[in-house]
Structures are given as structure tokens and as C-alpha cells.
Amino acid sequence: MQALNSDIEAEIVKSLSVLRSGGVILYPTDTIWGIGCDATDDQAVEKIFRIKNRPEKKSMIVLIASSRDILKYVAAPPPEIWDLIENTPTPLTIIFPGGIGLAPRLIDEEGNVAIRVVQDEFCRHLIKRLRKPLVSTSANISGKPFPESFAQIDREIIDNVDYAVNFRREDTEKKKPSKIIRLEKSGKITVIRE
């Protein structure tokens, strides 16, 4: 792992302290700003549902730092998935059957889990140092539009997380959520969101 600049390093250290104590952070991802926590901590995940006023049946995305980490959180990923991940230049979330090892609220009623191998340097380093996957859900109240930048995040969200990362707040580049595909047990792939 290459050395990070001191500003990023400081934000990772602060974020890790919050995450390891069961807290919730507001942070920039490789797509839009997200609300996150340790994806193996069900009480922290429950906090995010409350902050967003999100229905329990609506699952959230799990970020991992490396494609090999899929093996820790998916019971039997098909071999062809590695090529798909490696050859997709934009952020790609895959809904896998057979989610394992995560907070129960992140695995839907059918046993599916949404996972994205993160492409963002800040997120990748944060996840690697946490040594656990990170929840990522858009930084908005459920039903409201997702924010394209930090400036568009509702004050209610900022006030209810345990820590709002100071990195990239001034970034005004318009971001959009990741592409989402569903991988069926049969191997069939369905595009959920382009």
C-alpha cells in the first residue's frame, strides 16, 4: 500500500475510531457521498436505517477493498464474476445470491447481498485498515433525491451521523450511483440500474 497524504491519513484514523466503536460515518465513495458503518455490526447497520428512515426490507450496498474479499461474504461466487469485475471500468455493484458473514439486515429475504469492489483510494484504504467491509448507502433520507455533492446533503443526515469526513467536501464534480446488476443462481445476469 502506498503512503497517503497527511490529510487523508488523518481522516482515515478518525473514521476508523468511529467505525470500530460501532459508529456511523458520512464519507465520499467512488460514486456519491455515503453513510457507512462496519458491515458486520448489526447494531451499527440498524442506526443507518434509523438515520435514513429507510424501510428494513430495503437492503444496502457493502463495499470491499478487493475482489478476493467476495469469497468471505458470498457462499459460492461463480468463476466468471472475476472477469466481469476486472473488465468493468466504472463502479459496479453486484447482487449475489448466498450472502454470508455480514450483519443480517444487509442480506435480503432471499439471501442476496449487494457488493461493490471500491475503486476510490480513500475508501479502499479505510476498508483495508478496518479489516471489515463497509456499508454504503446514499447520504439522503429515504425517498428524497441522492446528493451529487457534499453541499447537497441534508443537514438532518449530517447531524445524525457520528462523524462526517472532511475529505473531498469541496469537490463539485457531479457523481452518480453505481451500475447495479443481479446475478442469479442460474448464472443469468439482470441489469437493475445502468
N, C-alpha and C positions, 0 to 999 in steps of 0.2 A: 504494500500500500504506500502510495506516495505521500509526502508530507503535505499537510493542509496549511493554508494561511491562518494566522492567529485569530482572525475574526470568525472564521468557520469553526476552528477548533474550540473557541470559547462557547459558541452556540451549541456545538455537539456535547460538550461537557455539561452545560446547563440542562439540555434536553435529556441527556442520559440520567441525570439526577432525578428529574421529574418522572420519567418513564419507569425507572427502577423502583420508585416508591408508589407505583400504581396510579400515577397521574396521567393527565391528558394534555397533549401539546397541539398548538396550531403551527403548521410548518409548510414551507414550499416543497413541492414534489416535482417530478419530471413532467407533470401536467399542470393541474391547478393547485391552489392552496388547499391543504387538507387538515382535517382533525385526526389525530392519531394517538395510539397507545400501544402497549405491549399486546400483541395479538394472541398471547397465551393467557392473559389475565382477564377472566370473565367479568370481574367487578369493574375494571377499567373500561372494558368494552361497553358495559351497561351504562357507565357515565356518559359515553358518547351518544348512545341512544337518547338519553335524557336531554343532553345539551342540544341535540338537533331536533328533538321532538319527533323522532323517527319511529315508524311502526316496527315492532320487534320482528315481524315476518320478513322485513326487507334487510337482507344481509349487506355486508360491507366488503370492500376490497382489502386484501392482505398484500403488503409489499415485502419482497425478499430481495436480498442483495445479489444472488447468483442463481442461475438456472438449476444447478445441482441441489439447491435447497428445496426444490419441488419434491424431491424424494422424501423429505422429512414431513411434508404436510399433505401429500396425495398418496393414497394407498397403492395405486397401480397406474402411473402415468404411461401412456403409450409411447414407444420409442420415437415415433415421427414428430413428437411435440418439440424435441430439442432443435430440429432443423427449422421449424416454424418460428420458434423464439429467436434463434440466431439470425434468421433472414428477414426479420421484420424491423425496419429502420425506425418506426415510430412506436411510442408506448402502446403495449398490447396487454390487455387483461384477459386471462383465460379462465373460464368457469370449468373447473374439473369435477368429475364425479369422484367420490371417495375421499373427502376431506378428513384429515386426521391431525391430532396433536395441537389443535387450536382451541381457543375459547368456544364453547358450544354455540354461542349466538352468531358466530361467523360461518357456521356450517348450516345450510338451509335444511328444510324438512326432508329433502330427497338425498341429503348427504353431500351436496355440492359445495364447493368453495371457490371464490374468485381470487385469483393470484396474479400479480404482475411482478416481473423481474424489473426492478427500478433502474433507470438509466441516469438518474441525477446523482452527481458526486456527493452532495451533502447527504442525501437520503441513504445512499449506498454505505457511506462511512458510518452513519448513525446506526443503521441496521447491523452492520458487521460488529460494531463495538457493543451494541446491546446484546448481540448473540441470540436474538429472537426476531421474528417477523414483526412488522409494524402495521397497524390498521391504517387505512387511508380512506377517508370519506370526504366528500366536498364540504368546504367550510361555509355551509349555509343551513338555515332552518329548513327542515323537510318541506318540500313543495315550493320553496322560493328558488329563484334562479341561482345558479352557482356563480361565485365571484371569479372574474377573469384576472383580478389582481388583488393585492392586499388591501388597497384603498376601497374596494367594493365589499369587503367583509363586514357583515352586520355587527354592530357594537355588542349585541347580545352574545354572539359567539365569542368574541374577544374577551368579554368579561367573565365568561363561564369556563374557559379552559384554565389549566393550572400554569401554563407557560406559553407565550406567543414568541416564536423565534424571531429574532431581529434581522436575520439574514434575508436578503432579496426583497425587502419590503418596498423599496423604491422601483423595482422592476415593473415597467408598464407594458411589456410585451404581452399581447393577448394570448392567453393559454386556453386550451380546451381539454375536456376529459379524454381518457384513453379510448382506443377502439376496444370493444368487448366481443369476444367470441365464446360460444358454449361448445364444449367438447362432450359429445355423448359417449356412453359406454360402448356403443357400436363402432365408434371411431368417426362418426359423422360430425362435421363442424357447422355450426349455425352462427351467423353474424347477428349479434344483438344490437350493437351500436357501432356505426362507422367512425 
